[in-house]
Amino acid sequence: MANRNLSVIVDADIARSSGTTEHPVSSGSRAILDCVKNNNHKIAMCPLLFTEWKMHHSIFAKRWLASMIARKQLKFVKPNSNTKVHIEDNILDEKIKAISIKDAHLIDAALHEDKIIASNDDNARNAFITIADNYKCINQIVWFNAIKDRVFIEEFFVSNKFIPENYYLKEVENG
């Protein structure tokens, strides 16, 4: 099966964490960046995400991004801000509202592209799962954690394998 080239939204927390040590956070973050690049996928960034990357990147991530730019594998996008508006208008829980507004641009960019986010921020992921109940369009977004999901991510970016429901931004029923 031919490998489809995807546009992935990679949170700045992965850029910050992708150092050169073998610590699980560092090596997992580095591995996801390498998987994206080595399998000819693209990284998509909105202006806010690009700014976050420039402010928080590790030396490894800075070199990685320069390589992606040189290979024309960086895609700049300008998605709308529907997610932030939805959160401000519909979410009453102040903690969930604060967590999700901070990363609403990731959701908007993912909806604009191939609906894949790589981030180690489980608090944001859980907030968006809570929001997804009344903002159904985000149910189709896949959210990978570079540390916990490392093996699956590496297989996925090589083969575009089937993605189980637990990676999507929605409540998964146990049973």
C-alpha positions as CSV (number, residue, x, y, z in Angstrom):
1,M,0.0,0.0,0.0
2,A,1.4,3.4,-0.9
3,N,2.3,5.7,2.0
4,R,0.1,8.8,2.0
5,N,1.9,11.9,3.0
6,L,0.3,13.6,5.9
7,S,0.3,17.1,7.4
8,V,0.9,16.8,11.1
9,I,0.4,19.5,13.8
10,V,3.3,19.2,16.3
11,D,2.9,21.1,19.5
12,A,5.7,23.3,20.8
13,D,6.0,21.1,23.9
14,I,7.6,18.4,21.6
15,A,9.9,21.0,20.1
16,R,11.0,22.0,23.6
17,S,11.4,18.3,24.8
18,S,13.2,16.9,21.9
19,G,16.7,17.0,23.3
20,T,19.6,14.6,22.7
21,T,19.3,12.6,25.9
22,E,17.8,9.1,26.1
23,H,15.3,10.3,28.7
24,P,11.8,8.9,27.6
25,V,10.4,12.4,27.1
26,S,13.4,13.6,25.1
27,S,13.8,10.5,23.0
28,G,10.1,10.1,22.4
29,S,9.7,13.7,21.2
30,R,12.8,13.3,19.0
31,A,11.4,10.0,17.6
32,I,8.2,11.6,16.5
33,L,10.0,14.4,14.7
34,D,12.2,11.9,13.0
35,C,9.3,9.7,12.0
36,V,7.5,12.7,10.4
37,K,10.6,13.7,8.5
38,N,11.9,10.3,7.5
39,N,8.6,9.2,6.1
40,N,8.1,12.3,4.0
41,H,5.2,13.7,6.0
42,K,4.8,17.5,6.4
43,I,4.5,19.6,9.5
44,A,1.7,22.2,9.4
45,M,1.9,25.3,11.5
46,C,-0.3,28.3,12.0
47,P,1.4,31.6,12.8
48,L,0.8,31.2,16.6
49,L,2.3,27.6,16.6
50,F,5.3,28.8,14.6
51,T,5.9,31.6,17.1
52,E,5.7,29.0,20.0
53,W,8.2,26.8,18.2
54,K,10.6,29.6,17.7
55,M,10.4,30.6,21.4
56,H,10.6,27.1,22.9
57,H,12.5,24.8,20.6
58,S,15.5,22.7,21.6
59,I,18.7,22.7,19.5
60,F,17.6,19.4,18.0
61,A,14.1,20.8,17.0
62,K,15.7,24.0,15.6
63,R,17.9,21.9,13.2
64,W,15.0,19.5,12.5
65,L,12.7,22.4,11.5
66,A,15.4,24.0,9.3
67,S,15.7,20.6,7.6
68,M,12.0,20.4,7.1
69,I,12.0,23.9,5.6
70,A,14.8,23.0,3.3
71,R,13.0,19.9,2.1
72,K,9.8,22.0,1.6
73,Q,8.0,19.9,4.2
74,L,6.7,22.8,6.3
75,K,3.3,24.0,5.4
76,F,2.0,27.3,6.7
77,V,-1.7,27.4,7.4
78,K,-4.1,30.1,8.4
79,P,-7.1,28.3,9.9
80,N,-10.1,30.1,11.4
81,S,-10.5,30.4,15.1
82,N,-13.7,28.6,15.5
83,T,-12.5,26.4,18.4
84,K,-11.6,29.3,20.6
85,V,-14.9,31.0,19.9
86,H,-16.8,27.8,20.7
87,I,-14.9,27.4,24.0
88,E,-15.5,31.0,25.1
89,D,-19.2,30.7,24.2
90,N,-20.0,27.2,25.4
91,I,-17.6,25.9,28.1
92,L,-18.6,26.9,31.7
93,D,-15.9,25.0,33.6
94,E,-13.2,27.6,34.0
95,K,-10.3,25.1,34.4
96,I,-11.2,23.3,31.2
97,K,-11.8,26.6,29.4
98,A,-8.3,27.9,30.4
99,I,-6.5,24.7,29.4
100,S,-8.3,24.4,26.1
101,I,-8.1,28.0,25.0
102,K,-4.3,27.8,25.3
103,D,-4.2,25.1,22.6
104,A,-7.3,25.9,20.6
105,H,-5.0,26.9,17.6
106,L,-3.8,23.3,17.5
107,I,-7.3,22.0,17.0
108,D,-8.1,24.6,14.3
109,A,-4.9,23.8,12.5
110,A,-5.6,20.1,12.7
111,L,-9.1,20.5,11.4
112,H,-7.7,22.6,8.5
113,E,-5.2,19.8,7.7
114,D,-5.1,16.0,8.2
115,K,-6.5,16.0,11.7
116,I,-3.4,14.7,13.5
117,I,-1.9,16.4,16.5
118,A,1.3,15.3,18.3
119,S,1.5,16.7,21.8
120,N,2.7,15.5,25.2
121,D,0.1,17.6,26.9
122,D,-2.4,15.1,28.3
123,N,-4.2,17.9,30.3
124,A,-5.1,19.6,27.0
125,R,-6.1,16.3,25.4
126,N,-8.4,15.5,28.3
127,A,-9.9,19.0,28.2
128,F,-10.6,18.6,24.4
129,I,-12.2,15.1,25.0
130,T,-14.5,16.8,27.5
131,I,-15.4,19.6,25.0
132,A,-15.8,17.1,22.1
133,D,-19.2,16.1,23.6
134,N,-20.7,19.4,22.5
135,Y,-18.2,20.2,19.7
136,K,-18.4,17.1,17.6
137,C,-16.1,18.2,14.7
138,I,-13.1,17.5,16.9
139,N,-14.1,13.8,17.3
140,Q,-12.2,13.1,14.1
141,I,-8.9,14.5,15.4
142,V,-6.2,12.0,16.4
143,W,-4.0,13.1,19.3
144,F,-0.8,11.2,19.8
145,N,1.4,11.5,22.9
146,A,5.1,11.1,21.8
147,I,6.0,9.3,25.0
148,K,3.1,6.9,25.7
149,D,2.2,6.3,22.0
150,R,5.8,6.1,20.6
151,V,5.7,2.6,19.2
152,F,2.2,3.1,17.6
153,I,3.3,6.4,16.2
154,E,6.4,5.0,14.6
155,E,4.3,2.2,12.9
156,F,1.5,4.7,11.9
157,F,3.9,7.1,10.2
158,V,5.5,4.3,8.2
159,S,2.3,2.5,7.1
160,N,-0.7,4.7,7.9
161,K,-2.1,1.8,9.8
162,F,-5.6,1.8,11.2
163,I,-6.0,4.1,14.2
164,P,-7.9,2.7,17.2
165,E,-10.6,4.9,18.8
166,N,-8.7,5.6,21.9
167,Y,-6.4,8.0,20.0
168,Y,-9.3,10.2,18.9
169,L,-10.6,13.2,20.8
170,K,-13.8,11.6,22.1
171,E,-15.0,9.5,25.0
172,V,-14.3,5.9,24.4
173,E,-16.9,3.5,25.8
174,N,-15.5,0.6,27.7
175,G,-17.3,-2.7,27.3
